[in-house]
Amino acid sequence: MSKGFNKTRKSIAKRIKVTGTGKLKAKKVQGRGHLMAHKSSKKKRQLKHQPILGKATTKTMKRMLSI
């Protein structure tokens, strides 16, 4: 009898990118959607980059992605 497999959570797969080294990047940056007028130029510049997720989040997301 086969062990089976976990299905990939498609909602997560659409929002997360796996880097070459196995780290996870969020495709969208939080706090970048709207209300940008009152934020400083420095804050807006820092929000350009996709964040790499932390250890705890990465572990959960990898399980959801079946990696």
DSSP file (Angstrom, degrees, kcal/mol; ACC not computed):
  #  RESIDUE AA STRUCTURE BP1 BP2  ACC     N-H-->O    O-->H-N    N-H-->O    O-->H-N    TCO  KAPPA ALPHA  PHI   PSI    X-CA   Y-CA   Z-CA
    1    1 A M              0   0    0      0, 0.0     2,-0.1     0, 0.0     0, 0.0   0.000 360.0 360.0 360.0 132.0    0.0    0.0    0.0
    2    2 A S        -     0   0    0      1,-0.1     0, 0.0     0, 0.0     0, 0.0  -0.380 360.0-132.1 -77.8 155.4    1.4    3.4   -1.0
    3    3 A K        -     0   0    0      1,-0.2    -1,-0.1    -2,-0.1     2,-0.1   0.751  41.7-144.5 -77.2 -25.4    2.0    6.1    1.6
    4    4 A G        -     0   0    0      2,-0.0     2,-0.3     0, 0.0    -1,-0.2  -0.376  11.6-103.2  88.5-172.2    0.3    8.8   -0.5
    5    5 A F        -     0   0    0     -2,-0.1     2,-0.4     0, 0.0    61,-0.0  -0.973  20.6-105.7-150.5 161.4    1.3   12.4   -0.8
    6    6 A N        -     0   0    0     -2,-0.3     2,-0.2    60,-0.1    -2,-0.0  -0.754  36.0-124.0 -90.7 136.4    0.2   15.8    0.4
    7    7 A K        -     0   0    0     -2,-0.4     2,-0.3     1,-0.1    59,-0.1  -0.517  27.9-109.3 -76.5 147.6   -1.5   18.1   -2.1
    8    8 A T        -     0   0    0     -2,-0.2     2,-1.0    57,-0.1    57,-0.2  -0.590  25.8-123.1 -74.9 134.2    0.0   21.5   -2.7
    9    9 A R    >>  -     0   0    0     55,-2.2     4,-2.2    -2,-0.3     3,-0.8  -0.711  23.6-161.7 -78.6 105.7   -2.0   24.4   -1.3
   10   10 A K  H 3> S+     0   0    0     -2,-1.0     4,-1.7     1,-0.3    -1,-0.2   0.807  85.1  60.4 -63.3 -32.1   -2.5   26.4   -4.4
   11   11 A S  H 34 S+     0   0    0      1,-0.2     4,-0.5     2,-0.2    -1,-0.3   0.876 110.8  41.7 -64.2 -35.2   -3.4   29.6   -2.6
   12   12 A I  H X> S+     0   0    0     -3,-0.8     4,-1.4     2,-0.2     3,-1.2   0.893 109.5  58.0 -75.3 -41.5    0.0   29.5   -0.9
   13   13 A A  H 3< S+     0   0    0     -4,-2.2    -2,-0.2     1,-0.3    -1,-0.2   0.817 104.4  52.8 -59.5 -31.6    1.9   28.5   -4.1
   14   14 A K  T 3< S+     0   0    0     -4,-1.7    -1,-0.3     1,-0.2    -2,-0.2   0.724 115.2  40.2 -75.8 -20.8    0.5   31.6   -5.8
   15   15 A R  T <4 S+     0   0    0     -3,-1.2    12,-2.6    -4,-0.5    13,-0.4   0.562 108.4  63.2-105.7 -11.0    1.8   33.9   -3.1
   16   16 A I  E  <  -A   26   0A   0     -4,-1.4     2,-0.4    10,-0.2    10,-0.2  -0.924  58.9-159.1-122.7 140.6    5.2   32.4   -2.3
   17   17 A K  E     -A   25   0A   0      8,-2.9     8,-3.0    -2,-0.4     2,-0.5  -0.965  14.2-140.4-117.4 135.5    8.3   32.0   -4.4
   18   18 A V  E     -A   24   0A   0     -2,-0.4     6,-0.2     6,-0.2     5,-0.1  -0.832  19.4-142.3 -95.4 127.5   11.0   29.5   -3.5
   19   19 A T    >   -     0   0    0      4,-3.1     3,-1.3    -2,-0.5    -1,-0.0  -0.243  29.6 -98.6 -79.9 173.9   14.6   30.8   -4.0
   20   20 A G  T 3  S+     0   0    0      1,-0.3    -1,-0.1     2,-0.1    -2,-0.0   0.796 124.4  51.1 -63.6 -29.5   17.4   28.6   -5.4
   21   21 A T  T 3  S-     0   0    0      2,-0.1    -1,-0.3     1,-0.0    -3,-0.0   0.434 123.6-101.8 -89.8   0.6   18.7   28.0   -1.8
   22   22 A G  S <  S+     0   0    0     -3,-1.3    -2,-0.1     1,-0.3     2,-0.1   0.458  77.5 134.9  95.7   1.3   15.3   26.9   -0.6
   23   23 A K        -     0   0    0     -5,-0.1    -4,-3.1     1,-0.0     2,-0.4  -0.427  51.8-123.8 -77.9 160.8   14.3   30.1    1.2
   24   24 A L  E     -A   18   0A   0     29,-0.3    29,-2.5    -6,-0.2     2,-0.4  -0.898  20.9-165.6-111.8 135.6   10.8   31.5    0.7
   25   25 A K  E     -AB  17  52A   0     -8,-3.0    -8,-2.9    -2,-0.4     2,-0.3  -0.946  21.1-126.4-117.5 139.3   10.0   35.0   -0.5
   26   26 A A  E     -A   16   0A   0     25,-2.1   -10,-0.2    -2,-0.4   -11,-0.0  -0.665  12.6-147.3 -79.3 136.7    6.6   36.7   -0.3
   27   27 A K  S    S+     0   0    0    -12,-2.6     2,-0.4    -2,-0.3    -1,-0.1   0.846  83.2  47.1 -75.8 -32.9    5.5   37.9   -3.7
   28   28 A K  S    S-     0   0    0    -13,-0.4     2,-0.5    23,-0.0    -1,-0.1  -0.873  80.9-133.9-110.1 144.0    3.6   40.9   -2.2
   29   29 A V    >   -     0   0    0     -2,-0.4     3,-1.0    18,-0.1     4,-0.1  -0.813  24.3-122.0 -95.3 131.2    5.0   43.3    0.3
   30   30 A Q  T 3  S+     0   0    0     -2,-0.5    -1,-0.0     1,-0.2     0, 0.0  -0.457  94.7  27.4 -70.4 143.7    2.8   44.1    3.2
   31   31 A G  T 3  S+     0   0    0     -2,-0.1    -1,-0.2     1,-0.0    16,-0.1   0.633  96.2  95.1  84.2  14.8    2.0   47.8    3.6
   32   32 A R    <   +     0   0    0     -3,-1.0    -2,-0.1     1,-0.1     4,-0.1   0.424  56.5  86.7-115.1  -2.6    2.6   48.7    0.0
   33   33 A G  S    S-     0   0    0     -4,-0.1     2,-0.3     1,-0.1     3,-0.1   0.905 101.4 -32.2 -71.2 -44.0   -1.0   48.5   -1.3
   34   34 A H  S    S+     0   0    0      1,-0.1    -1,-0.1     2,-0.0     0, 0.0  -0.900 102.8  69.3-161.3-175.9   -2.2   52.0   -0.6
   35   35 A L        +     0   0    0     -2,-0.3     3,-0.2     1,-0.1     4,-0.1   0.904  56.3 141.8  57.6  46.1   -1.9   55.0    1.8
   36   36 A M    >   +     0   0    0      1,-0.2     3,-0.9     2,-0.1     8,-0.1   0.621  45.6  82.5 -90.3 -14.2    1.7   55.7    0.6
   37   37 A A  T 3  S+     0   0    0      1,-0.3    -1,-0.2     0, 0.0    -2,-0.0   0.857  93.7  44.2 -63.5 -36.5    1.5   59.5    0.7
   38   38 A H  T 3  S+     0   0    0     -3,-0.2    -1,-0.3     2,-0.1     2,-0.2   0.566  94.4  97.0 -87.3  -6.3    2.2   59.8    4.4
   39   39 A K  S <  S-     0   0    0     -3,-0.9    -3,-0.0    -4,-0.1    -4,-0.0  -0.572  79.9-110.5 -84.3 146.7    5.1   57.3    4.3
   40   40 A S     >  -     0   0    0     -2,-0.2     4,-2.3     1,-0.1     5,-0.2  -0.257  23.2-113.4 -71.5 160.8    8.6   58.5    4.1
   41   41 A S  H  > S+     0   0    0      1,-0.2     4,-2.3     2,-0.2     5,-0.2   0.875 118.3  55.1 -60.9 -37.4   10.8   58.0    1.0
   42   42 A K  H  > S+     0   0    0      2,-0.2     4,-2.2     1,-0.2    -1,-0.2   0.921 108.2  47.3 -62.2 -45.0   13.0   55.7    3.0
   43   43 A K  H  > S+     0   0    0      2,-0.2     4,-1.6     1,-0.2    -2,-0.2   0.909 112.5  49.1 -64.7 -42.1   10.1   53.5    4.1
   44   44 A K  H  < S+     0   0    0     -4,-2.3     4,-0.3     1,-0.2    -1,-0.2   0.890 111.3  50.3 -64.5 -39.0    8.8   53.3    0.5
   45   45 A R  H >< S+     0   0    0     -4,-2.3     3,-1.2     1,-0.2     4,-0.4   0.894 109.9  50.1 -65.3 -41.1   12.2   52.4   -0.8
   46   46 A Q  H >< S+     0   0    0     -4,-2.2     3,-0.7     1,-0.2    -1,-0.2   0.800 104.5  59.4 -68.0 -28.5   12.6   49.6    1.9
   47   47 A L  T 3< S+     0   0    0     -4,-1.6    -1,-0.2     1,-0.2    -2,-0.2   0.525  85.8  80.0 -79.3  -5.1    9.2   48.2    0.9
   48   48 A K  T <  S+     0   0    0     -3,-1.2    -1,-0.2    -4,-0.3     2,-0.2   0.857  78.7  80.2 -67.0 -34.7   10.3   47.6   -2.7
   49   49 A H  S <  S-     0   0    0     -3,-0.7     0, 0.0    -4,-0.4     0, 0.0  -0.499  86.3-116.9 -83.9 141.1   12.1   44.4   -1.8
   50   50 A Q        -     0   0    0     -2,-0.2     2,-0.2   -21,-0.1   -23,-0.1  -0.588  36.0-122.8 -72.8 128.9   10.4   41.1   -1.3
   51   51 A P        -     0   0    0      0, 0.0   -25,-2.1     0, 0.0     2,-0.5  -0.471  12.1-130.2 -76.6 143.7   10.8   39.9    2.2
   52   52 A I  B     -B   25   0A   0    -27,-0.2   -27,-0.2    -2,-0.2     6,-0.0  -0.808  33.7-117.5 -88.2 130.5   12.4   36.5    3.0
   53   53 A L        -     0   0    0    -29,-2.5   -29,-0.3    -2,-0.5    -1,-0.0  -0.298  27.3-109.0 -72.4 152.9   10.1   34.7    5.4
   54   54 A G     >  -     0   0    0      1,-0.1     4,-2.6     4,-0.0     5,-0.2  -0.110  33.8 -95.8 -75.0 175.1   11.3   33.7    8.9
   55   55 A K  H  > S+     0   0    0      2,-0.2     4,-2.3     1,-0.2     5,-0.2   0.923 120.7  46.2 -59.9 -50.1   12.1   30.2   10.2
   56   56 A A  H  > S+     0   0    0      1,-0.2     4,-1.7     2,-0.2    -1,-0.2   0.918 116.7  44.3 -63.2 -44.4    8.7   29.4   11.8
   57   57 A T  H  > S+     0   0    0      1,-0.2     4,-2.9     2,-0.2    -1,-0.2   0.895 111.5  54.5 -66.0 -40.6    6.8   30.7    8.8
   58   58 A T  H  X S+     0   0    0     -4,-2.6     4,-2.7     1,-0.2     5,-0.2   0.909 106.3  51.7 -60.6 -43.5    9.1   28.9    6.4
   59   59 A K  H  X S+     0   0    0     -4,-2.3     4,-1.5     1,-0.2    -1,-0.2   0.926 113.6  43.9 -60.2 -46.0    8.5   25.6    8.1
   60   60 A T  H  X S+     0   0    0     -4,-1.7     4,-1.9     1,-0.2    -2,-0.2   0.924 115.0  48.2 -65.0 -45.5    4.7   25.9    7.9
   61   61 A M  H  X S+     0   0    0     -4,-2.9     4,-2.2     1,-0.2    -2,-0.2   0.878 108.4  53.7 -66.1 -38.6    4.7   27.2    4.3
   62   62 A K  H  X>S+     0   0    0     -4,-2.7     5,-2.5     1,-0.2     4,-0.6   0.880 108.1  51.0 -64.0 -36.5    7.0   24.4    3.1
   63   63 A R  H ><5S+     0   0    0     -4,-1.5     3,-0.7    -5,-0.2    -1,-0.2   0.910 111.5  47.6 -65.1 -40.5    4.6   21.8    4.7
   64   64 A M  H 3<5S+     0   0    0     -4,-1.9   -55,-2.2     1,-0.2    -2,-0.2   0.827 113.4  47.9 -68.3 -31.6    1.8   23.5    2.8
   65   65 A L  H 3<5S-     0   0    0     -4,-2.2    -1,-0.2   -57,-0.2    -2,-0.2   0.504 109.2-125.1 -86.4  -3.8    3.7   23.5   -0.4
   66   66 A S  T <<5       0   0    0     -3,-0.7    -3,-0.2    -4,-0.6    -4,-0.1   0.908 360.0 360.0  59.5  44.9    4.7   19.9    0.0
   67   67 A I      <       0   0    0     -5,-2.5    -4,-0.2    -6,-0.1    -1,-0.1   0.396 360.0 360.0 -99.4 360.0    8.4   20.6   -0.3
